[in-house]
Amino acid sequence: MIHTTSRALLTAAAILTLTDQSAFASTQPAHERVEVAFVLDTTGSMADLIDVAKRKIWSIASTIVDSNPDADISMALVAYRDRGDEYVVKTTPLSEDLQGLYGKLVKLEADGGDDTPESVNEALDKAVTGLQWTSGDHVTRIIFLVGDAPPHMDYQQERKYPAIVKDAIRRDIIVNTVQAGDMTETTPVWKEIAQFGHGRYIAIPQSGGEVVVIVSPYDDDIVDLQIQLDRTVVPYGNAAQQDEVGRKMAEKSASAPAVQIENSKYYAKRKATKEVITGGGDLISDARNKQLDVDGVAESELPDDLKALPKPERKAWVAEKLGTRMKLETHMSELIAKRDAYVLEQRSQTADKTPADSFDAAVEDTLRSQLN
């Protein structure tokens, strides 16, 4: 049983006042927006690189935050194989729900692709014209085409990459290419796409390159603190929405420690919106970011903990959770800053030994260049 005190109610009022952005929202400049789509070959030869992408997606997302801490960030995934495989193109739309995208990415398996050319044209076309890119001047739009095989140029009634890349430029989308391996038929096509897409051609090993993981003295504390932060997540909504939040939290906790740390780093550094997960469905995040009033939530959409409380005590309960989260976030930011300093020092000592041709290093370096 949770007992409400007058002090708790005062705390609730203070937190809700501190987090109320409505009074000055109209005077704040619009956030810059960064949208990144990965067009990824998922045929059998790409198994090792897909594994690298699964481990490093949060590190890549953190690179965007480091360059644009106030930006709203959306990502998309266009997985492709070839005709006759289980699927030709499978799309995860542009969304700020990076936790949801991570869940789709970890489920990807490499398979198919018996002949050399793949359905590159169809996948690239889906990324350029099929995704809901945000219009306007304050948006950076970037595509990374990642694969090892050239496109089928013999498929009839299918747009080919020269026309698709021209369309990308008209839409102000940068197109980068990442060639895994050294297939000679792929190189000139990937270089041409990057050149005319105003992007960068990147060559990496077929395996995706060596993944460098620096272990710091702060890692265990960061993982433990993230567990505490995750406990402040309060799923709400209908049964499916609450289950979705639960699934995302389970995927977070099941990831390797190095992935969890990069995940924590991403959320700790985000300034546009403070959340423990993305994609909505967390009552505590919505209470802070959207000024959600728990009294306005239908009884059927509340979690059991809140249903068990008398209505007068619910706001204080939410405020207490939010207060706990804010304290934990402050501590997390301090730990991440210490870890960043430690990692920077370690990298400076081994700069000549650090591979620069890995998938994550190449993508992160390209993002830093194109976002600054």
Secondary structure, DSSP 8 states (H G I E B T S, - for coil): -----HHHHHHHHHHHHHT--TTTGGGS----EEEEEEEEE-SGGGHHHHHHHHHHHHHHHHHHHHH-TT-EEEEEEEEE--TTSS-SEEEEEEES-HHHHHHHHHT-------SS-BSHHHHHHIIIIIS----SSSEEEEEEEEESS-B-S--TT---HHHHHHHHHHTTEEEEEEEES--TTHHHHHHHHHHHTT--EEEE-TT---------TTHHHHHHHHHHHHTT--B-SSHHHHHHHHHHHHHHHHS-HHHHHHHHHHHHH--S---SSSSS-BHHHHHHHS---GGGS-GGGS-HHHHTS-HHHHHHHHHHHHHHHHHHHHHHHHHHHHHHHHHHHHHHHSGGGS-S-SHHHHHHHHHHHHH-
